Every structure is written in structure tokens, then in C-alpha cells.
């Protein structure tokens, strides 16, 4: 039946659905989606699907002969995705509220796993990759993207200079530990995959840039406040947060005035692996 011929949409209700793809997720996701081997009749899993990308896009590209699971612990996001699934008329997605350290799928049941900048946010990466190995069929594809440890180096370099000037050495150590916890070196990720029975077919490195008028605009940007600001604040003693950020902002604004803009660089990698 040609359901696609019935393609009238209500552009007034619900307006939330036009938020299909976060700008942050797009550069990573395009690399991931290009690497996927699209086949009919497969079982796939998206780890850390957030508000629905690339989960919904992948499900639509694979078509209704395939089943696409998504796993994420974020309750509010799951509800948002449920609404999108209805609105987009997608029939082949099954949502799992949970963590990727314990995936409720059978052994050797999955043909494809994707994770778009999601694995860097799990609590135990080794356990997650072990679970992925368990549920993958031999020859299954595992495609993941993640931003690398030099992400937003323009901010972190100045942040460290200010902390050093204020002799906040413990906070510098915490900053580097935070970066490592979220963005491990590529060779460590590859080693974990190989240890858990995956062969890395290819790695593709790329980068994109966020450009702002200055640091004041950058710090006030919605996504910076949503995804990064709280973790930066938590690196500092509460009574020194304002002092440190005021100086960081001044230095970055001076650099932006000289350069004509404020730039944050985000290097990332797409890893295409296969289960042995």
C-alpha cells in the first residue's frame, strides 16, 4: 500500500516536531549515516538516541522490513521521540528506557549498532562495548562517532591559563580528568573495540567549527548552556565560579576582537567496525 501518497501534515500541531535534528548532532550523524550498510530485514540498535537522531532517520532509511531499537535512560527525551515516531508515521522502532551497560537484547541478535556521539557519555565504556559484542551477530556492523580530546581547545586553553594564574592546580587536574572521561584518545577506543572482538574497518577524522561574535555570545548560546556550562562550573569551587569565568570571558573577548570572531573547533571521528 502506498502510504506515502497520504502525506498531509498539520503544521500547527504539534510544533515540537519541527525540531528534528540538533545542529550539534548533524556533522557527526552525516558521517555515521554514510558509513551504514543499508540492508532489508535487519535488526539494528541506536545507543544514546537522545531526542531521536539518528534513530528516526535510520529507521526510515532501513524501511519497515527492519526493526530498529533505541536505548537511552533519558525519560523526557524518550517521550519526545515517541511523539516524533507517531508524527513521522514510523512503524519499525522499539524504544528501551535503560543504560547500554545492560542491553535487553538476546545474544547474537543484532546486525547493526550505531551510536552518534553517545558512547562518550556512558558510565562504563568497556562494559558497553562488551554488551555490544554479546548481542552482535558475526559480521555485524558497529558504527560510532565521538568528538575528540581537542574539542573546544580554544576555550580549554584559556580556562587552564586562568586557573594556573590563580594557582588553582587541583582544578586544572579536574579539568583534564573531565576531558578524559568524556573524550578518550582514539587509540584507546580502538583498543577497547579490538579487545571485545571487533575489527576496525576504517576511521574517518573530521572537524567543524562553532563561530560566534565573541565569548559573551558563546557562553549565552542555548546549546553551550545546555550541554557544557554545568560541567565547567562543577570543576570550580562555588565561591570562585564568577571570578574565573569573568576573566576567561574577558580574555576570549579580547582574542575575538583581534581575530574578528570567536571560534570553537570540534574535531571528531567516525569509527566503522565489524564483529569478528
Secondary structure, DSSP 8 states (H G I E B T S, - for coil): --GGG-----SSTTGGGG--S-HHHHHHHHHHHHH----TT-EEEEES-TTTTTHHHHHHHH-TTSEEEEEE--HHHHHHHHHHHHHHT--SEEEEES-TTS--S-TT-EEEEEEES-GGGSS-HHHHHHHHHHHEEEEEEEEEEEE-TTTTHHHHHHHHHHHHHTT-HHHHHHHHHHHHHHS--HHHHHHHHHHTTEEEEEEEEEEEEEEESSHHHHHHSHHHIIIIIHHHHTTS-GGGHHHHHHHHHHHHHHHHHHHTSEEEEEEEEEEEEEE-
